[in-house]
């Protein structure tokens, strides 16, 4: 493609509303343009990269035995009501009505539609397994669209749905997708980890997220450097610490602790580590008051606490709640508070023999509080948030925490949708069972942004070979001298020859300064730059620059070979 | 693909709601499934064909210099209000609001979005021309979705938009698209004609439709067998008939004509041809009464009549109107009616010297009515609908009328959108002008249906080679004899060998009867069927059947070559 024809205007200045590097550079390099909040038009360069990712995903899905279909973007709301997801999605679901007032939504995923189709077509154990996928635009009415493509409202996603006769089959389908995902992300050229995840509104039991490691990621995840344990921060667990020896413990004793700010201050005053303090967090659950207990150096993982209360509501106390409970002094709560209808504690609370904690009276704490003597626990659950350095639950090695961008997600759904949408099969004995489902998503437009986050410098983008919009950026620098005509002729010849080899070439044939051409080439980020200039042509060479490393060398003008080869 | 794995269940019975062959067969053969009225899911076979058409379109658009982009499906309604198309589209536009009550529509086309983007990026005559296209799903809330994919509410369309500095440039861009379309439709393997068309809600002046000739087409079109004249029935013109010699004409005379049904009866009674009768049709226009005059063997082309009244409303009289005008007797209207504020006549009215027509009194007609003596005409316009056998307006040869499916449309838009959305450029003298636009659509999912309409028989579909979901349908018929194992082994070997050659093979390896396999193969419509059976393997041959013609021959088992070659 000649740049004199390419629909591209790069921007010299940073766009005002771009908060992250991928967004800033994709706008500056003319890959995308904003049409509305979280809604983008894909210009020629951007769309080429998107289609290359799409093709990698398609090839690996086909190789894994999944079959490509295309499901409607406009889906009957009635199906979503049957599965209960209409309500579960709430305002994130774009809704509309047709001229006859029939309700539709714009698909954020397609469990309902695909399940209802499989339910109609298949009905015997001989039909299973089957795995159907589509590459299609998805919709989510985000409250705060931001970070460009990373949290958009219209985005390209690959979603696959497997149907098996039993859990064993599901595990095989799931493993095949897991392996395909690993190959896809490796081919896209970025560092990723698969982490244990919470399933969110999709429902189901086992799920893992694939995270692209990135400083600007919206999600924290925990991982072990020693084994392959990794988990979303909300799903992360840690190994149990050793139980400390208790010995003889004096009776619990109240200590006056006025004007001491926070746990650190009290611990110092009492002469103990913060980890020897017992933190008591009040919450409301189904109209009653509960306490959550974690060591003083920990935070409560709210999601884990909610799960520990199986099915009940949960809301941490706010100022209004404390105002309504004057007998419960914020900052001085102790685990022996008599008004608690349920006490939930992290297993770490078992490891401390004695605790310093609140006394349930303002300006007072207690020391020598002992589990089973001075306070009791109703529910044990991993409710303490994981922190860097915690022991790995699998191997005991230290855990790390990093930020990541979620680019894929695999779920073992079970029978949630096949039950509600009647996708059943008859087994060899004539008995009916719901099909056992898995679902598997990849954010294709999000991968593009994640790769841009991980592959750029201050001058612009630097695409990995497999995803670049073009293989080679050919730059003619004819100058104003008598050699100019010869330089253009050589560049034209190289352009034709490389294309004849099947190499995709972006050819800067514009009548602009060399500086503008070099700056645009670095901004656009094609992996290999070839510069045809007057001096080089005089010496019979072309200069090659590798965008990612900045490495330069020269190639003979009359024997370029494949300039992509390193 | 092995049919034991393929997600496919063919239907033995005709679906109840399928009115046309393409719809009936695409459902029966498992290409598509209905999700809602006019909204379909594309199953593996259907999506493969759709993607092959998409790829042909993409290749020809790229070859013609157009650049692929992707524009949002969810478009801000505000842009549509600026162009005036929000109102023009009316209830056919799917509308929705986001959580902040911002209005959006689901794109039926994308003139507004693409024009606003080009307006932002480009501003100089040096930037032009540019032609951007996308292949994307489109939405139209049809009042009566029907005929399967032919009149759906969610459909795949290629839409391109050209931007030029002047009309000369537009003509070049338009011609390039016209040629690309001709190549695309030829590659898709169907008979098409490009016809003069009315531009509808898109606006603009010159436009042509590409029609696939098909008996079930929704649009009539007129074409000349002698020259390349062709037009949509609403836009069609005809050559002028020779003017009959008048000679001496007696005075106009009233004749009593009771109980004569219609023009044929009156003509017979009066001893003239229906073409010698003058038909007078009453209409309402901006609150006044008008008459439209055409020969008695013609119908009035309403669209042409409306255009002849430049900018005024037009509504043909109904029973209520006649009830309100008792002085104007329906069936007996004459052109000399004094209450008409405007009389519009087809040029054919000039060719008759004398006319038999209504007398404006019930049960009476007149003979010897003469233009200029007994009645006058205010507006001359081609308002008589074209009929088969009419002279071609270009060469005078007889015209034919056929039915067709509109599969493409090219428009010279001019400056309608560039004016309303401020897409201007500065010329070499520093003066500003609106860009001159063209737009070019192809219905990709509609092409698939049109090809199915033109390529089937009573047993099923018969795809042309370029569009078929697979190249070869390999059918194993192992039987129950001792040869069965050898037959399966041979079929497996052929399956592997053909795939190694890059041939796309659908392999019927199912444990079902030969009859079911043959019926499914004919229904699915892959162009070449290869049957591996016990007898053939014994003789060292494979039977080949060409689906479209039914021709059969045999190929040597050990030297199949490329079985696609005829």
Interface residues (C-beta under 8 A of the other chain):
Chain A: X5 X6 X7 X8 X9 X30 X33 X35 X36 X39 X40 X41 X42 X43 X44 X47 X48 X50 X65 X67 X68 X69 X70 X71 X72 X73 X74 X75 X76 X91 X94 X95 X96 X98 X99 X102 X104 X106 X113 X117 X120 X121 X122 X130 X132 X137 X139 X141 X143 X153 X154
Chain B: X5 X6 X7 X8 X9 X30 X33 X35 X36 X39 X40 X41 X42 X43 X44 X47 X48 X50 X65 X67 X68 X69 X70 X71 X72 X73 X74 X75 X76 X91 X94 X95 X96 X98 X99 X102 X104 X106 X113 X117 X120 X121 X122 X130 X132 X137 X139 X141 X143 X153 X154
